């Protein structure tokens, strides 16, 4: 989350709201998903999405890649 919110790295106008984002765990305590809240910097609108841990890792790797940072 810190990489996504870092100024100058991936400036897409959105920030992760850490206080409203959580890991989802199963009964054994294993992380199985993520609830992620994003805030539009211009409007303040918040969007919350839930994803599996595999889906989240894939998206996070794609979004924070150096190539994507140059496109933003």
KEKE-3310 file (N, C-alpha, C; in steps of 0.2 Angstrom, whole numbers, plus 5000, padded with zeros to 4 digits):
npx = (5004:5010:5019:5010:5003:5014:5020:5023:5026:5016:5005:4990:4979:4972:4971:4976:4965:4971:4966:4953:4955:4957:4964:4957:4954:4954:4946:4957:4966:4973:4977:4966:4960:4957:4950:4949:4950:4949:4952:4947:4957:4954:4939:4936:4928:4925:4929:4926:4933:4933:4943:4951:4966:4976:4971:4973:4987:4991:4986:4992:5006:5006:5001:5011:5022:5037:5035:5022:5021:5028:5018:5008)
npy = (4994:5006:5008:5011:5022:5031:5047:5053:5040:5031:5040:5041:5047:5041:5035:5022:5018:5015:5013:5008:4996:4979:4962:4947:4932:4915:4901:4895:4905:4909:4920:4924:4933:4950:4966:4981:4998:5012:5029:5043:5056:5069:5070:5064:5053:5036:5019:5003:4986:4969:4955:4939:4932:4928:4935:4948:4949:4947:4959:4969:4967:4970:4983:4990:4988:4994:4998:5001:5012:5022:5024:5030)
npz = (5000:5003:4993:4982:4987:4987:4983:4967:4962:4957:4952:4950:4954:4964:4981:4993:5006:5021:5034:5031:5024:5024:5028:5024:5033:5035:5045:5050:5051:5040:5027:5015:5007:5002:5007:5000:5001:4991:4988:4979:4975:4971:4972:4984:4984:4989:4986:4988:4987:4986:4985:4981:4989:4979:4968:4972:4974:4961:4955:4962:4960:4946:4946:4953:4946:4938:4925:4924:4932:4925:4915:4922)
capx = (5000:5014:5021:5004:5002:5020:5020:5028:5028:5010:5000:4983:4973:4969:4975:4973:4964:4973:4961:4947:4957:4959:4965:4952:4957:4949:4946:4964:4970:4977:4975:4963:4957:4958:4946:4953:4946:4952:4949:4949:4960:4950:4932:4935:4924:4928:4927:4928:4933:4935:4947:4955:4973:4979:4969:4976:4994:4992:4985:4997:5012:5005:5000:5017:5028:5040:5033:5015:5023:5029:5012:5003)
capy = (5000:5012:5010:5013:5029:5035:5053:5052:5033:5029:5045:5040:5051:5037:5033:5017:5020:5009:5011:5004:4990:4973:4956:4942:4926:4909:4899:4893:4911:4910:4925:4921:4938:4957:4971:4986:5004:5017:5036:5048:5062:5075:5071:5061:5047:5030:5013:4997:4980:4963:4950:4934:4934:4927:4941:4954:4949:4948:4966:4973:4966:4973:4990:4993:4987:5000:4999:5004:5018:5026:5025:5034)
capz = (5000:5004:4986:4978:4989:4987:4978:4961:4959:4953:4952:4946:4957:4969:4987:4997:5013:5025:5039:5029:5020:5029:5026:5026:5035:5036:5052:5052:5052:5034:5023:5009:5003:5004:5006:4999:5000:4988:4989:4974:4978:4969:4974:4991:4984:4991:4982:4992:4983:4989:4980:4983:4990:4973:4963:4975:4973:4954:4953:4966:4956:4940:4947:4956:4942:4936:4918:4925:4935:4919:4911:4926)
cpx = (5004:5017:5016:5003:5008:5019:5025:5029:5022:5004:4994:4977:4969:4974:4972:4971:4965:4969:4955:4949:4959:4960:4959:4955:4952:4949:4952:4968:4974:4973:4972:4960:4959:4952:4950:4949:4951:4949:4952:4951:4957:4943:4931:4931:4928:4925:4930:4927:4935:4938:4950:4962:4977:4978:4972:4983:4995:4991:4990:5004:5011:5005:5007:5023:5031:5037:5026:5016:5024:5023:5008:5004)
cpy = (5006:5014:5013:5021:5034:5041:5052:5045:5031:5034:5045:5043:5047:5036:5027:5020:5014:5008:5007:4998:4985:4967:4951:4935:4921:4907:4897:4899:4912:4916:4922:4927:4945:4961:4977:4992:5009:5024:5040:5054:5069:5076:5068:5055:5041:5024:5007:4990:4975:4958:4945:4936:4934:4933:4947:4955:4950:4956:4970:4973:4970:4981:4993:4992:4994:5002:5003:5011:5024:5028:5030:5041)
cpz = (5000:4997:4982:4980:4988:4981:4973:4959:4955:4954:4948:4949:4963:4975:4990:5004:5018:5031:5038:5025:5025:5025:5028:5027:5036:5043:5055:5053:5046:5030:5016:5005:5006:5003:5006:4997:4997:4988:4983:4977:4977:4972:4981:4990:4986:4988:4986:4987:4987:4984:4984:4984:4983:4968:4965:4973:4965:4952:4956:4962:4949:4941:4949:4952:4939:4929:4919:4928:4930:4915:4915:4925)
residu = (UNK:UNK:UNK:UNK:UNK:UNK:UNK:UNK:UNK:UNK:UNK:UNK:UNK:UNK:UNK:UNK:UNK:UNK:UNK:UNK:UNK:UNK:UNK:UNK:UNK:UNK:UNK:UNK:UNK:UNK:UNK:UNK:UNK:UNK:UNK:UNK:UNK:UNK:UNK:UNK:UNK:UNK:UNK:UNK:UNK:UNK:UNK:UNK:UNK:UNK:UNK:UNK:UNK:UNK:UNK:UNK:UNK:UNK:UNK:UNK:UNK:UNK:UNK:UNK:UNK:UNK:UNK:UNK:UNK:UNK:UNK:UNK)
# end
